[in-house]
Amino acid sequence: MSTAPRTPAAAVAVVAVAIVAVALSACGSPVPDARPTPSSELAPLGAGFFGGNPTPTPEATVSPEPGSWDGVEPPAGYRVVLIAAGDDAASTTLASAVERWAESESVDLDVLDAAHDDDVAEHLDAAVAREPDLVLGTGDGVVDVFTLLTPQHLSQRFLVIGAELPEPTENVSSVIWPGAAFRGSGVGTSGEIDPSTFTPARADAAVRAGVAGVLHGVTGIVLSLP
């Protein structure tokens, strides 16, 4: 997973201006509730899922206890679109974890591979048009575009694995860990990236923890795993 900025300086400036504009617009208008109502058949989250923060506010970071998401499974017919950016080892590990999870849980998964920001933007629009239960993005390669475009689709739920958005709206959640805290090219302190931390076990846990939170309506926050 590359640590170099993925967008030119001019593009970063455009993204930064657009983010401010979207944020100001959102402040003046009601935000549709993108959180699902958990089914009575959905297994509960463990007591330690919120890591001592039982009522996380939007944009909060919580540290779930390992295994506190165990047993939470998506309902039959759950539909996910994965936008997988990059073909390096770390990016491939993340995408493979999503595919393993989808196969084990019989999730209807569509995978859209992206080589650069334009691909991510095109795929995001295509994914939203399909109206899936969840649009999932893996790695730092999706962050800049997700930051710009996800506030424009507030009724769609998004989940980012292995990176985070600098100011997520209520419809976007992220899962990070030490070594996977990239926050975008336009952020002064973008966060560390250590490809060696992107192990299959950690990626598997991140996918399951993130989806469990989304299924229970715990969105707009960052889950920080050990």
C-alpha positions as CSV (number, residue, x, y, z in Angstrom):
1,M,0.0,0.0,0.0
2,S,1.7,3.2,-1.2
3,T,2.4,6.0,1.3
4,A,2.7,8.6,-1.4
5,P,-0.1,11.0,-2.1
6,R,-2.5,9.7,-4.7
7,T,-3.7,13.0,-6.0
8,P,-1.7,15.9,-7.5
9,A,-1.5,19.1,-5.4
10,A,-4.1,20.9,-7.5
11,A,-6.5,18.0,-7.2
12,V,-6.0,17.9,-3.4
13,A,-6.9,21.6,-3.3
14,V,-10.1,21.0,-5.2
15,V,-11.0,18.2,-2.9
16,A,-10.4,20.3,0.2
17,V,-12.6,23.1,-1.1
18,A,-15.3,20.7,-2.1
19,I,-15.2,19.1,1.4
20,V,-15.8,22.4,3.0
21,A,-18.7,23.2,0.7
22,V,-20.3,19.9,1.3
23,A,-19.9,20.3,5.1
24,L,-21.4,23.8,5.1
25,S,-24.3,22.6,3.0
26,A,-24.9,19.6,5.3
27,C,-25.1,21.9,8.3
28,G,-28.1,23.7,6.9
29,S,-30.2,20.8,5.8
30,P,-31.6,17.7,7.5
31,V,-29.6,14.5,7.0
32,P,-31.6,11.4,6.0
33,D,-31.1,8.5,8.5
34,A,-28.9,6.0,6.7
35,R,-28.9,3.7,9.7
36,P,-30.8,0.4,9.5
37,T,-33.2,-0.7,12.2
38,P,-31.6,-3.9,13.5
39,S,-33.7,-7.0,13.0
40,S,-34.9,-8.8,16.0
41,E,-33.1,-11.8,14.6
42,L,-29.8,-10.1,14.5
43,A,-27.3,-11.3,17.1
44,P,-26.5,-8.5,19.6
45,L,-23.1,-6.8,19.8
46,G,-20.9,-7.8,22.8
47,A,-20.8,-5.6,25.8
48,G,-17.3,-4.5,24.9
49,F,-18.0,-3.4,21.3
50,F,-18.1,0.3,22.3
51,G,-14.9,0.1,24.2
52,G,-16.1,2.2,27.2
53,N,-18.0,4.6,25.0
54,P,-21.6,3.3,25.0
55,T,-23.0,6.3,23.2
56,P,-20.4,7.4,20.6
57,T,-21.1,10.7,18.9
58,P,-20.7,11.2,15.1
59,E,-17.0,11.0,14.1
60,A,-16.0,9.4,17.4
61,T,-13.4,6.7,17.6
62,V,-14.2,3.6,19.6
63,S,-12.0,0.6,20.4
64,P,-14.1,-2.6,20.4
65,E,-12.9,-5.5,22.4
66,P,-11.8,-8.4,20.3
67,G,-14.6,-10.8,19.6
68,S,-17.3,-8.3,20.7
69,W,-18.7,-8.6,17.1
70,D,-18.8,-12.4,17.0
71,G,-22.1,-13.9,15.9
72,V,-23.4,-10.9,14.1
73,E,-24.3,-12.1,10.6
74,P,-25.9,-10.3,7.7
75,P,-29.5,-11.2,6.9
76,A,-30.3,-13.4,3.9
77,G,-30.1,-11.5,0.6
78,Y,-27.6,-8.9,2.0
79,R,-26.1,-7.0,-1.0
80,V,-22.6,-5.5,-1.0
81,V,-20.6,-3.7,-3.6
82,L,-16.8,-3.6,-2.9
83,I,-14.6,-0.9,-4.5
84,A,-11.1,-2.3,-4.3
85,A,-8.3,0.2,-5.0
86,G,-4.8,-0.9,-5.6
87,D,-3.0,-4.2,-6.4
88,D,-0.2,-4.1,-3.8
89,A,-0.1,-6.8,-1.1
90,A,-1.9,-4.8,1.5
91,S,-4.7,-3.8,-0.8
92,T,-5.1,-7.4,-2.0
93,T,-5.2,-8.7,1.6
94,L,-8.1,-6.4,2.4
95,A,-10.1,-7.3,-0.8
96,S,-9.5,-11.0,-0.2
97,A,-10.8,-10.6,3.4
98,V,-14.0,-9.1,2.1
99,E,-14.4,-11.9,-0.5
100,R,-13.9,-14.6,2.2
101,W,-16.4,-13.0,4.5
102,A,-19.0,-12.7,1.7
103,E,-18.5,-16.3,0.7
104,S,-18.8,-17.6,4.3
105,E,-21.9,-15.5,4.9
106,S,-23.6,-16.1,1.5
107,V,-23.5,-12.4,0.8
108,D,-24.3,-11.1,-2.7
109,L,-21.0,-9.4,-3.5
110,D,-20.0,-7.3,-6.6
111,V,-16.3,-6.4,-6.8
112,L,-15.2,-3.3,-8.7
113,D,-11.4,-2.9,-9.1
114,A,-10.0,0.6,-9.3
115,A,-6.6,1.6,-10.5
116,H,-6.8,5.4,-9.7
117,D,-9.1,8.1,-8.4
118,D,-11.2,8.4,-11.5
119,D,-12.0,4.7,-11.3
120,V,-13.0,5.0,-7.7
121,A,-15.4,7.9,-8.5
122,E,-16.9,6.1,-11.4
123,H,-17.4,2.9,-9.4
124,L,-18.9,4.8,-6.4
125,D,-21.5,6.3,-8.6
126,A,-22.2,2.9,-10.2
127,A,-22.4,1.2,-6.8
128,V,-24.9,3.7,-5.4
129,A,-27.0,3.3,-8.5
130,R,-27.4,-0.4,-7.7
131,E,-28.9,0.5,-4.2
132,P,-27.0,-2.2,-2.3
133,D,-27.2,-2.6,1.5
134,L,-23.6,-1.5,1.8
135,V,-20.8,0.0,-0.3
136,L,-17.5,-1.1,1.0
137,G,-14.1,0.5,0.1
138,T,-10.7,-1.1,0.9
139,G,-7.5,0.8,1.7
140,D,-6.1,4.3,1.4
141,G,-6.8,4.4,-2.4
142,V,-10.5,5.1,-1.8
143,V,-10.2,7.8,0.9
144,D,-9.9,11.0,-1.2
145,V,-12.8,10.2,-3.5
146,F,-15.0,8.8,-0.7
147,T,-14.3,11.9,1.3
148,L,-15.6,14.0,-1.6
149,L,-18.5,11.9,-2.8
150,T,-20.1,10.0,0.2
151,P,-21.7,13.2,1.6
152,Q,-23.6,13.4,-1.6
153,H,-25.3,10.0,-1.0
154,L,-26.5,10.3,2.6
155,S,-29.1,7.6,2.3
156,Q,-26.4,5.0,1.3
157,R,-24.3,3.2,3.9
158,F,-20.5,3.1,3.3
159,L,-17.8,1.2,5.1
160,V,-14.0,1.8,4.7
161,I,-11.6,-0.9,5.8
162,G,-7.9,-0.1,6.5
163,A,-8.2,3.7,6.4
164,E,-10.5,6.5,7.5
165,L,-12.2,9.6,6.3
166,P,-11.1,12.9,8.0
167,E,-14.7,14.0,8.6
168,P,-17.1,11.2,7.9
169,T,-20.8,12.0,7.6
170,E,-23.3,9.8,9.5
171,N,-23.5,7.3,6.6
172,V,-19.8,6.4,6.6
173,S,-17.9,4.1,9.0
174,S,-14.3,3.1,9.1
175,V,-12.2,0.4,10.6
176,I,-8.5,1.1,11.4
177,W,-5.6,-0.2,13.5
178,P,-2.1,0.9,14.2
179,G,-0.4,1.1,10.8
180,A,-3.7,1.6,9.0
181,A,-4.8,5.2,9.7
182,F,-4.4,7.1,6.4
183,R,-6.8,10.0,6.4
184,G,-6.4,11.5,2.9
185,S,-4.0,13.4,0.8
186,G,-5.4,16.8,1.7
187,V,-5.0,16.3,5.5
188,G,-1.9,17.8,7.1
189,T,-1.3,14.7,9.2
190,S,-2.5,11.9,7.1
191,G,-1.8,9.1,9.5
192,E,0.6,6.2,9.4
193,I,0.6,3.4,6.9
194,D,2.6,0.2,7.6
195,P,1.9,-2.5,5.0
196,S,3.2,-5.2,7.4
197,T,0.2,-4.7,9.7
198,F,-2.2,-5.7,6.9
199,T,-2.4,-9.3,7.9
200,P,-5.2,-11.7,6.8
201,A,-6.3,-12.2,10.4
202,R,-6.5,-8.4,11.1
203,A,-8.3,-7.8,7.8
204,D,-10.8,-10.6,8.5
205,A,-11.5,-9.1,12.0
206,A,-11.9,-5.6,10.5
207,V,-14.5,-6.6,8.0
208,R,-16.6,-8.5,10.5
209,A,-16.3,-5.7,13.1
210,G,-17.2,-3.0,10.6
211,V,-20.2,-4.9,9.1
212,A,-21.5,-5.8,12.6
213,G,-21.5,-2.1,13.5
214,V,-23.3,-1.1,10.3
215,L,-25.9,-3.8,10.8
216,H,-26.6,-2.4,14.2
217,G,-26.9,1.1,13.0
218,V,-23.6,2.2,14.6
219,T,-22.4,4.4,11.7
220,G,-20.5,7.7,11.2
221,I,-17.7,6.5,13.6
222,V,-14.3,5.0,13.4
223,L,-13.6,1.5,14.9
224,S,-10.0,1.3,16.1
225,L,-8.8,-2.3,16.5
226,P,-5.7,-3.3,18.4
